Amino acid sequence: MNPPLPHRLAVPPRLSRWLSPLLFVLLASALPSALWSGTAWAADSMAVQEPRLALSLADARRLWQEHSRELRLSRIAVSGADADRITAGQAPNPQLSVNVGSVSPWEGVGAGSLRNKRMDSVFRLEQLVERGNKRELRTKVAEAQLEATRRLADDVARQQYQTLIGAYYDLKLAESRLQVLSETAQLYREGVTASERRLKAGDIARSELARFSVEAVKAENDRRQAEADRAAAQVALAYLIGRDAEAAQLRTADDWPPLGQPLPTADAATLAARPDVAAARARSEAAEQARELARSLRTRDVTVGVQFEHNVTNPPLNSYGVGVSVPLFLRYSYEGEIARAEADLSAAREDQARIEATALGEVNTARAAALSAEARRSAAEAALLPDAERVAKAAEYAYKRGAAGLIDLLDARRTLRQSQQDVLQARNDHARALAAYRAALGQGAAEAGRNAPAAAATASGTQP
């Protein structure tokens, strides 16, 4: 057996029975003040400057139109596709060749002017003449690809606008949660102060004050987390509108979307005009024209040439010639290119059908989600929150008059806080569901602006 340590004291059992309750009382006395002092210090140290830059949704949309990086990239892609269209519509350039021959290695070219040198000079000009409408077909392919790129740019705008609305209302949700949790933390701080006065008056036990202090610490931690969530939402919105350096100053100015907004209907024309569907249709058109272009490769192109020959060694000194050349399809007739174009066309048509089906499914799903979100928000605002507020008020009233215990009061407060957050989440879900439904209908491309000055500035390398 190990010998007892020198600093340990042997406590008699009778004295131990008296010390245990005494230690509990001392800890219960020290815990509230320690917790409360830490909470108060944390509240002061975590105080941040309130955001000053209030943004409406219209302001955010305007900044997004001007500074969205994704919109700029899509405009650059459109500029590149337009350059491809210009390239595709050009005819082949003529070729000029100059040849010198009949030069003796022993006698050289002789004396005299360049015209009288003893050599054979040939100047030849050749032009490739495309047949089978190759140039027109190349132009049609490039134009269809340009249209597809434009529609893809519209689709980027559609998706990014939905992201913008979601980020805006996420920030509003974070702000509202921070307000609710700040009020809750303040309520618990006031409860701790009141409990300290009641403890001094002998109305409550120290354990009740300790319970209040623990709840105050929890509420303060929730408030800190809400501040971090708001900062993250500010950063997300600031990126979309190009205000990264001012993220901490952003706050929302608009209210939540009202209930009862009529949902626009989706018909065949609306789905056909959706940007991703239109882009798929343009890609199918480009693939069809590319197939015709591949087939046109079997039409032989003709190379026509004329030449002038100046030969001092053999008369006549000057002579002219004309030549024509055509390819001979003896071993290969572009079967691979044609088969590849056929496969690309089939893939494009299948992809178009897939995108059309996906778009219809997205519209139906988004509409159902929007109706469900509106119903949940309406129920939460009409019944859930008012009932929780009435229960909390009754619990506060009963606790102050000694008719209810501390546990009943804390449960009522937790229920109210959770109900408030549920209502805020329902409002955010409703706002996001409306944005998702409008995006599913293809809305959002018009909000991107697509103005010529912005596109031209982007293409030239300048930034708005």
LUMTITOR-129626 format. One line per field, with one value per residue (C-alpha): residue in one letter; x, y, z. Coordinates in pm, whole numbers, plus 50000, padded with zeros to 5 digits. Each point is the difference from the previous one (the first is absolute). Example, Ala and Ser with C-alpha at 12.3 -4.5 7.8 and 13.67 -1.06 7.14 Angstrom:
REM LUMTITOR-129626
vopa (A | S)
xx (51230 | 50137)
yy (49550 | 50344)
zz (50780 | 49934)
//
This chain:
REM LUMTITOR-129626
vopa (M | N | P | P | L | P | H | R | L | A | V | P | P | R | L | S | R | W | L | S | P | L | L | F | V | L | L | A | S | A | L | P | S | A | L | W | S | G | T | A | W | A | A | D | S | M | A | V | Q | E | P | R | L | A | L | S | L | A | D | A | R | R | L | W | Q | E | H | S | R | E | L | R | L | S | R | I | A | V | S | G | A | D | A | D | R | I | T | A | G | Q | A | P | N | P | Q | L | S | V | N | V | G | S | V | S | P | W | E | G | V | G | A | G | S | L | R | N | K | R | M | D | S | V | F | R | L | E | Q | L | V | E | R | G | N | K | R | E | L | R | T | K | V | A | E | A | Q | L | E | A | T | R | R | L | A | D | D | V | A | R | Q | Q | Y | Q | T | L | I | G | A | Y | Y | D | L | K | L | A | E | S | R | L | Q | V | L | S | E | T | A | Q | L | Y | R | E | G | V | T | A | S | E | R | R | L | K | A | G | D | I | A | R | S | E | L | A | R | F | S | V | E | A | V | K | A | E | N | D | R | R | Q | A | E | A | D | R | A | A | A | Q | V | A | L | A | Y | L | I | G | R | D | A | E | A | A | Q | L | R | T | A | D | D | W | P | P | L | G | Q | P | L | P | T | A | D | A | A | T | L | A | A | R | P | D | V | A | A | A | R | A | R | S | E | A | A | E | Q | A | R | E | L | A | R | S | L | R | T | R | D | V | T | V | G | V | Q | F | E | H | N | V | T | N | P | P | L | N | S | Y | G | V | G | V | S | V | P | L | F | L | R | Y | S | Y | E | G | E | I | A | R | A | E | A | D | L | S | A | A | R | E | D | Q | A | R | I | E | A | T | A | L | G | E | V | N | T | A | R | A | A | A | L | S | A | E | A | R | R | S | A | A | E | A | A | L | L | P | D | A | E | R | V | A | K | A | A | E | Y | A | Y | K | R | G | A | A | G | L | I | D | L | L | D | A | R | R | T | L | R | Q | S | Q | Q | D | V | L | Q | A | R | N | D | H | A | R | A | L | A | A | Y | R | A | A | L | G | Q | G | A | A | E | A | G | R | N | A | P | A | A | A | A | T | A | S | G | T | Q | P)
xx (50000 | 50131 | 50055 | 49762 | 50121 | 50126 | 49757 | 49686 | 49798 | 49798 | 49645 | 49784 | 49672 | 49786 | 50182 | 49971 | 49620 | 50006 | 50250 | 49814 | 49692 | 50227 | 50202 | 49680 | 49876 | 50332 | 50002 | 49640 | 50089 | 50303 | 49863 | 49742 | 50241 | 50274 | 49770 | 49837 | 50329 | 50128 | 49680 | 50012 | 50365 | 49928 | 49706 | 50224 | 50289 | 49777 | 49826 | 50040 | 49918 | 49654 | 49992 | 49934 | 49957 | 49630 | 49919 | 49664 | 49961 | 49994 | 50332 | 50152 | 49876 | 50153 | 50338 | 49980 | 49938 | 50307 | 50248 | 49901 | 50306 | 49788 | 49813 | 50328 | 50134 | 49682 | 50023 | 50361 | 49890 | 49741 | 50269 | 50215 | 49713 | 49932 | 50366 | 49962 | 49703 | 50210 | 50274 | 49761 | 49861 | 50333 | 50111 | 50350 | 50278 | 50187 | 50358 | 50290 | 50312 | 50331 | 50242 | 50346 | 50161 | 50245 | 50292 | 50337 | 50231 | 50307 | 49893 | 49769 | 49732 | 50225 | 50039 | 49750 | 49674 | 49774 | 49777 | 50293 | 50135 | 50042 | 49723 | 49642 | 49758 | 49645 | 49730 | 49685 | 49671 | 49757 | 49649 | 49804 | 49639 | 49771 | 49705 | 49701 | 49896 | 50276 | 50038 | 49626 | 49977 | 50296 | 49828 | 49674 | 50183 | 50177 | 49678 | 49818 | 50289 | 49993 | 49628 | 50064 | 50271 | 49768 | 49729 | 50255 | 50093 | 49631 | 49987 | 50297 | 49812 | 49687 | 50185 | 50211 | 49697 | 49838 | 50322 | 49994 | 49645 | 50086 | 50309 | 49800 | 49733 | 50259 | 50154 | 49659 | 49943 | 50335 | 49920 | 49658 | 50142 | 50267 | 49734 | 49789 | 50296 | 50133 | 49662 | 49998 | 50348 | 49897 | 49692 | 50213 | 50244 | 49711 | 49876 | 50337 | 49999 | 49648 | 50085 | 50297 | 49770 | 49750 | 50281 | 50107 | 49641 | 49979 | 49726 | 50193 | 50274 | 50351 | 49946 | 49728 | 50240 | 50261 | 49746 | 49920 | 50371 | 50056 | 49713 | 50145 | 50334 | 49825 | 49803 | 50317 | 50171 | 49703 | 50028 | 50370 | 49921 | 49731 | 50258 | 50230 | 49712 | 49922 | 50363 | 50002 | 49679 | 50150 | 50307 | 49785 | 49790 | 50303 | 50167 | 49698 | 49973 | 50373 | 50022 | 50237 | 50189 | 49673 | 49844 | 49980 | 49799 | 49722 | 49648 | 49664 | 49738 | 49709 | 49744 | 49912 | 49791 | 49629 | 49770 | 49736 | 50206 | 49850 | 50235 | 50047 | 49889 | 50233 | 49901 | 50183 | 50112 | 50144 | 50199 | 50121 | 50127 | 50193 | 50370 | 50139 | 49729 | 50067 | 50374 | 49942 | 49783 | 50274 | 50260 | 49780 | 49979 | 50377 | 50048 | 49761 | 50185 | 50331 | 49872 | 49918 | 50345 | 50158 | 49800 | 50113 | 50360 | 49924 | 49952 | 50345 | 50152 | 50189 | 50332 | 50046 | 50341 | 50158 | 50371 | 50250 | 50340 | 50307 | 50275 | 50315 | 50164 | 49727 | 49777 | 49735 | 50117 | 49651 | 49721 | 49669 | 49819 | 49674 | 49949 | 49718 | 50033 | 49737 | 50033 | 49949 | 49792 | 50168 | 50066 | 49779 | 49676 | 49954 | 49793 | 50138 | 49913 | 49648 | 49946 | 50130 | 49766 | 49706 | 50089 | 50035 | 49658 | 49839 | 50166 | 49885 | 49640 | 50004 | 50146 | 49730 | 49728 | 50164 | 50022 | 49638 | 49883 | 50218 | 49866 | 49641 | 50080 | 50171 | 49698 | 49756 | 50225 | 50068 | 49631 | 49908 | 50283 | 49885 | 49640 | 50117 | 50237 | 49725 | 49761 | 50262 | 50086 | 49635 | 49936 | 50311 | 49915 | 49630 | 50008 | 50344 | 50155 | 49690 | 49940 | 50364 | 49988 | 49685 | 50154 | 50318 | 49809 | 49790 | 50311 | 50173 | 49693 | 49960 | 50370 | 50010 | 49707 | 50134 | 49734 | 50247 | 50345 | 50325 | 49989 | 49659 | 50133 | 50313 | 49801 | 49761 | 50291 | 50166 | 49675 | 49958 | 50356 | 49968 | 49666 | 50149 | 50282 | 49756 | 49801 | 50316 | 50107 | 49654 | 50025 | 50342 | 49878 | 49707 | 50224 | 50242 | 49718 | 49855 | 50343 | 50049 | 49662 | 50065 | 50343 | 49842 | 49777 | 50309 | 49979 | 50324 | 50166 | 49823 | 50121 | 50359 | 49971 | 50207 | 50062 | 50243 | 50224 | 50067 | 50066 | 50226 | 50193 | 50049 | 50113 | 50254 | 50152 | 49861 | 49781 | 49684)
yy (50000 | 50342 | 50231 | 50297 | 50322 | 50254 | 50275 | 49784 | 50045 | 49724 | 50131 | 49825 | 49863 | 50219 | 50315 | 49888 | 49989 | 50365 | 50117 | 49866 | 50225 | 50292 | 49956 | 49979 | 50327 | 50173 | 49880 | 50104 | 50344 | 50046 | 49850 | 50269 | 50288 | 49821 | 49910 | 50340 | 50191 | 49789 | 50062 | 50374 | 50016 | 49796 | 50223 | 50306 | 49837 | 49860 | 50330 | 50082 | 50304 | 49980 | 49989 | 50337 | 49913 | 49921 | 49825 | 49943 | 49704 | 50243 | 50149 | 49654 | 49909 | 50315 | 49932 | 49637 | 50107 | 50222 | 49787 | 49634 | 49799 | 49719 | 50241 | 50143 | 49656 | 49912 | 50323 | 49924 | 49657 | 50168 | 50228 | 49697 | 49820 | 50311 | 50004 | 49636 | 50103 | 50264 | 49745 | 49740 | 50236 | 50075 | 49855 | 49846 | 50246 | 49963 | 49873 | 50157 | 49794 | 50107 | 49737 | 50041 | 49718 | 49912 | 50155 | 49856 | 49916 | 50076 | 50307 | 50153 | 50245 | 50221 | 50375 | 50268 | 50107 | 49768 | 49964 | 49874 | 49745 | 49649 | 49831 | 49888 | 50207 | 49881 | 50206 | 49801 | 50115 | 49735 | 50024 | 49725 | 50005 | 49838 | 49806 | 49835 | 50316 | 49940 | 50367 | 50049 | 49686 | 50106 | 50333 | 49831 | 49775 | 50298 | 50203 | 49715 | 49961 | 50375 | 49979 | 49709 | 50199 | 50297 | 49781 | 49843 | 50350 | 50061 | 49675 | 50110 | 50322 | 49802 | 49780 | 50280 | 50222 | 49722 | 49974 | 50376 | 49993 | 49706 | 50177 | 50318 | 49822 | 49783 | 50321 | 50121 | 49670 | 50031 | 50358 | 49903 | 49705 | 50220 | 50245 | 49725 | 49840 | 50337 | 50077 | 49655 | 50050 | 50340 | 49843 | 49742 | 50267 | 50192 | 49677 | 49941 | 50353 | 49959 | 49660 | 50148 | 50254 | 49729 | 49788 | 50285 | 50039 | 49627 | 49929 | 49736 | 49747 | 50033 | 49700 | 50195 | 50289 | 49754 | 49852 | 50347 | 50074 | 49680 | 50088 | 50350 | 49854 | 49774 | 50292 | 50206 | 49717 | 49976 | 50374 | 49965 | 49724 | 50220 | 50275 | 49757 | 49883 | 50360 | 50063 | 49694 | 50115 | 50347 | 49850 | 49787 | 50297 | 50228 | 49759 | 49998 | 50380 | 50074 | 50165 | 49756 | 50271 | 50138 | 49670 | 50086 | 50314 | 49830 | 49966 | 49945 | 50271 | 49811 | 49797 | 49639 | 49929 | 50035 | 49703 | 49940 | 50081 | 49832 | 49750 | 50037 | 49704 | 49789 | 49910 | 49850 | 50340 | 50094 | 49678 | 50037 | 50351 | 49884 | 50076 | 49651 | 49849 | 50261 | 49930 | 49627 | 50072 | 50220 | 49727 | 49754 | 50244 | 50043 | 49622 | 49962 | 50262 | 49837 | 49672 | 50170 | 50157 | 49657 | 49863 | 50289 | 49882 | 49743 | 50283 | 50060 | 50342 | 50139 | 50179 | 50239 | 50146 | 50236 | 50050 | 50222 | 49859 | 50201 | 49776 | 50158 | 49668 | 49866 | 50209 | 50125 | 50222 | 50052 | 49745 | 49956 | 49700 | 49894 | 49700 | 49822 | 49738 | 49785 | 49731 | 49637 | 49803 | 49671 | 49879 | 50211 | 50190 | 50164 | 49714 | 50064 | 50371 | 49926 | 49725 | 50223 | 50281 | 49758 | 49886 | 50360 | 50083 | 49703 | 50099 | 50361 | 49894 | 49763 | 50274 | 50239 | 49751 | 49942 | 50373 | 50056 | 49721 | 50128 | 50352 | 49878 | 49802 | 50300 | 50220 | 49752 | 49938 | 50369 | 50087 | 49736 | 50119 | 50362 | 49913 | 49786 | 50268 | 50262 | 49774 | 49923 | 50367 | 50097 | 49738 | 50098 | 50370 | 49951 | 49732 | 49881 | 50331 | 50157 | 49687 | 49988 | 50370 | 49948 | 49702 | 50196 | 50301 | 49777 | 49824 | 50332 | 50128 | 49681 | 49982 | 50359 | 49924 | 49667 | 49794 | 49824 | 49856 | 50088 | 49694 | 50103 | 50348 | 49876 | 49751 | 50275 | 50224 | 49722 | 49928 | 50366 | 50031 | 49686 | 50119 | 50335 | 49827 | 49762 | 50296 | 50167 | 49678 | 49964 | 50353 | 49926 | 49673 | 50184 | 50269 | 49741 | 49784 | 50297 | 50075 | 49635 | 49987 | 50315 | 49867 | 49672 | 50201 | 50155 | 50339 | 50171 | 50047 | 50332 | 50120 | 49946 | 50306 | 49865 | 50360 | 50074 | 50238 | 49744 | 49725 | 50222 | 50112 | 49641 | 49889 | 50282 | 49905 | 50291 | 49958 | 50196)
zz (50000 | 49912 | 50296 | 50024 | 49846 | 50249 | 49898 | 50030 | 50315 | 50152 | 50056 | 50258 | 49859 | 50228 | 49886 | 49636 | 50034 | 50109 | 49734 | 49694 | 50038 | 50087 | 49679 | 49798 | 50147 | 49929 | 49638 | 49950 | 50133 | 49777 | 49678 | 49912 | 50046 | 49806 | 49714 | 49991 | 50011 | 49710 | 49806 | 50055 | 49898 | 49687 | 49908 | 50017 | 49812 | 49726 | 49932 | 49633 | 49799 | 49850 | 49618 | 49839 | 49631 | 49961 | 49673 | 49842 | 49769 | 49707 | 50114 | 50032 | 49652 | 49850 | 50162 | 49890 | 49641 | 50010 | 50193 | 49975 | 49903 | 49859 | 49772 | 49876 | 49917 | 49811 | 49800 | 49913 | 49879 | 49776 | 49858 | 49924 | 49825 | 49794 | 49895 | 49890 | 49788 | 49824 | 49939 | 49861 | 49738 | 49834 | 49668 | 49971 | 49917 | 49669 | 50006 | 49814 | 49931 | 49839 | 49870 | 49845 | 49800 | 49722 | 50185 | 49892 | 50291 | 49781 | 49804 | 50257 | 49898 | 49792 | 49990 | 49924 | 50154 | 50190 | 49696 | 49790 | 50248 | 49863 | 50199 | 49971 | 50215 | 50061 | 50173 | 50085 | 50154 | 50129 | 50142 | 50171 | 49883 | 50256 | 49868 | 50164 | 50194 | 50253 | 50085 | 50050 | 50211 | 50216 | 50054 | 50100 | 50245 | 50157 | 50016 | 50173 | 50245 | 50064 | 50074 | 50237 | 50178 | 50037 | 50146 | 50235 | 50113 | 50067 | 50195 | 50210 | 50072 | 50090 | 50248 | 50143 | 50051 | 50200 | 50201 | 50057 | 50135 | 50222 | 50135 | 50064 | 50203 | 50174 | 50129 | 50109 | 50179 | 50178 | 50101 | 50134 | 50192 | 50151 | 50112 | 50159 | 50175 | 50116 | 50155 | 50159 | 50143 | 50136 | 50158 | 50178 | 50116 | 50150 | 50156 | 50165 | 50139 | 50135 | 50148 | 50183 | 50162 | 50092 | 50144 | 50224 | 50111 | 50073 | 49744 | 49801 | 50054 | 49865 | 49773 | 49816 | 49942 | 49874 | 49758 | 49867 | 49957 | 49804 | 49766 | 49958 | 49891 | 49749 | 49860 | 49966 | 49812 | 49765 | 49939 | 49915 | 49750 | 49845 | 49954 | 49821 | 49779 | 49908 | 49909 | 49774 | 49830 | 49948 | 49833 | 49768 | 49888 | 49970 | 49758 | 49771 | 49983 | 49989 | 50344 | 50169 | 50190 | 50143 | 50100 | 50369 | 49920 | 49801 | 50133 | 49838 | 49963 | 49844 | 50190 | 49933 | 49689 | 50079 | 50016 | 49737 | 49693 | 49691 | 49844 | 49624 | 49797 | 49790 | 49645 | 49705 | 49872 | 50339 | 50022 | 49641 | 50078 | 50307 | 49937 | 50052 | 49778 | 49732 | 50026 | 49954 | 49698 | 49852 | 50062 | 49812 | 49710 | 50004 | 50000 | 49708 | 49797 | 50099 | 49858 | 49671 | 50004 | 50049 | 49710 | 49783 | 50041 | 49731 | 49754 | 49856 | 50039 | 49703 | 50014 | 49705 | 49921 | 49750 | 49950 | 49825 | 49900 | 49901 | 49853 | 49856 | 49911 | 49771 | 49777 | 50017 | 50281 | 50148 | 50017 | 50179 | 50139 | 50165 | 50227 | 50179 | 50276 | 50170 | 50270 | 49910 | 50252 | 49930 | 50354 | 50226 | 49952 | 50342 | 50140 | 50350 | 50002 | 49880 | 50256 | 50276 | 49897 | 49999 | 50352 | 50120 | 49856 | 50175 | 50328 | 49963 | 49937 | 50296 | 50218 | 49883 | 50093 | 50339 | 50074 | 49896 | 50230 | 50283 | 49956 | 50019 | 50314 | 50159 | 49931 | 50154 | 50300 | 50057 | 49978 | 50257 | 50227 | 49970 | 50090 | 50293 | 50127 | 49988 | 50193 | 50266 | 50040 | 50026 | 50268 | 50194 | 50000 | 50070 | 50270 | 50109 | 50101 | 50164 | 50209 | 50111 | 50094 | 50208 | 50179 | 50073 | 50134 | 50224 | 50132 | 50072 | 50182 | 50204 | 50090 | 50126 | 50230 | 50119 | 49823 | 49768 | 50045 | 49829 | 49776 | 49863 | 49926 | 49824 | 49793 | 49890 | 49901 | 49801 | 49822 | 49912 | 49874 | 49790 | 49862 | 49904 | 49816 | 49831 | 49870 | 49870 | 49830 | 49845 | 49860 | 49856 | 49850 | 49842 | 49849 | 49865 | 49862 | 49810 | 49853 | 49904 | 49825 | 49802 | 49907 | 49890 | 49766 | 49846 | 50168 | 50096 | 49661 | 49951 | 50342 | 49887 | 49777 | 49711 | 49900 | 49721 | 50198 | 50272 | 49749 | 49794 | 50305 | 50107 | 49656 | 49979 | 50334 | 50205 | 50301 | 50073)
//
